[in-house]
Amino acid sequence: MNQEEINREWSESSTNYDRIIHDELNSFRPAAWQRQILSHFPEGKKLKILDLGCGPGFFSIILSAKGHEVIGIDGAEGMLTRARSNVAAVGSTAAILEMDANHLDFPDRSFDLIVSRNVTHTLLNHAAAYAEWKRVLKDGGKILIYDANWHFQDTVPDIRKQYMEDWRACIRVYGSDFNENTDPDAIPQFDEAETGTHHLGDLMRPDYDVGILEAIGFSSVSYHRNIIERLWDEKEKLIYGTTPMFEICAVK
């Protein structure tokens, strides 16, 4: 897909993501994510933060609630509409702007922190995007990337098979998945011949990203392969456990 098609797909899924975000905001997750993200900075330091690919505004809301200056950007119209509504509903100071994550309309050295969740697996050119993000970071600023090997659910047969089994199990245990499907028998059985494609193929992350970030000149890059224990509930662990969320921290 090209970027326009990616934005359209995210926009079409924005209603469901908005429902998920509301569930997150009313759970343990805001405090857990605040601790996870802000642990990378000295306590009390006021940050200028770019929430890149903000979706319905979860990070923008929870980080501005801690007193930071936050700008959330997205390219999907549906996500922007919901983010603006959610920010207004809670009285957040976060600004929500339409912008292409690959071409940022900010001056050099604008931000202390760029944070993204479940965005980078959609990037079509990671090296170019990460170089652009680096440009708008202040010296010593950080990028925090939260994502997973979601593409393995399409491209790696063993993981796809286990994911589909876990998907059905999730509906049986919890009564639904995260898309409000309630019938486990409606989830298709694994068929290796129907394994899909993704532009990342079988590339392993975060290793792939770390190599790129180091090559474009970040002063240090560190990562954790699995951070779900602190941030996911048991339902998420069951359905998505084959592709746990990782964290990358890149310092300019």
KAMOBEL-V239791 format. One record per helix or strand. SS is the DSSP state (H for helix, E for strand). FROM is the first residue (numbers start at 1). TO is the last residue. If there is no record, write none. Layout:
ss={SS	SS}
from={FROM	FROM}
to={TO	TO}
This chain:
ss={H	H	H	E	H	E	H	E	E	E	E	H	H	E	H	H	H	H	H	E	H	H	E}
from={3	14	29	48	58	69	77	95	100	103	111	120	126	137	152	157	184	192	207	220	228	234	246}
to={12	25	38	52	64	74	90	98	100	103	117	122	135	147	155	174	186	194	215	224	231	243	251}
